[in-house]
Amino acid sequence: MTATQTPEAAGRHLPVIENEAAAGRVILVCEHASNAIPARWGNLGLRAEERAAHIAWDPGALGLARGLAARLDATLIHAPVSRLVYDCNRAPDMAGAMPARSEVHEVPGNAAISAEERLARTQAVYLPWANGLHNLIAGRIAMGRRPVVITVHSFTPVYFGKPRAVEFGIIHDADPALALAIHAGAVAAGGLDARINAPYSAADDVTHTLRLHATPYGLANAMLELRNDLIATPEAEAAMAERLAPLLARAVAQVAAIGAGG
């Protein structure tokens, strides 16, 4: 890349990092923050309403993550393109990394991706993302500030025609400690149908980010899933961030205390 080229001009789409100098321990991660499809991939054969729908991103997740970051003094890192171009919460060998079908929706632009195109997307989107997140985490560890990694997602109220009653899912991979602490706090606070490992679990291959970036370092981690009708407006995003930030802060402190005591 020459000195005059932007990362995008060189074919790379870098993650966006906000509040990088945050004093708080938490790193918030939003892999499905954007529904943008750069011009090089056209529209993937999708209509405008499909590109605006949940298949292309997690509506409300970025606004919620920003609200949490402000209230927790946390660093936020988020992906710059639609998960239909490349899902940054999936490894390159996973079918869901560049899905040909999402729920009931076909993705024509992903129907017959060549090995060369899979490599091109991996190099353009996934590798800059994975390296950016790893560098952020490793830098904190090097400074003696072991972070807590929390990913932020949203899910649809109806899936394959079946309504979902759960409102707030807290998902864990190998280490359940933080997820259990967040869930306990949510149950105690009331007002939300909060469940562990719902509407997905690690068995559904949704914890790639945690497994790759938090588990190897032994970092406390959890994945948050909010039903997207509860964060459908900026006002709702802010209200949910106001509700969840104290729960997260207490859970992080509890897990830190347990670790210190161990």
Secondary structure, 3 states (H helix, E strand, C coil): CCCCCCCCCCCCCCCEEECCCCCCCEEEEECCCCCCCCHHHCCCCCCHHHHHCCCCCCCCHHHHHHHHHHHHCCEEEECCCCCCCCCCCCCCCCHHHCCCEECCEECHHHCCCCHHHHHHHHHHHHHHHHHHHHHHHHHHHHCCCCCEEEEEEEECCEECCEECCCCEEEECCCCCHHHHHHHHHHHHHCCCCEEECCCCCHHHCCCHHHHHHCHHHCCCEEEEEEEHHHHCCHHHHHHHHHHHHHHHHHHHHHHHHHHHHC
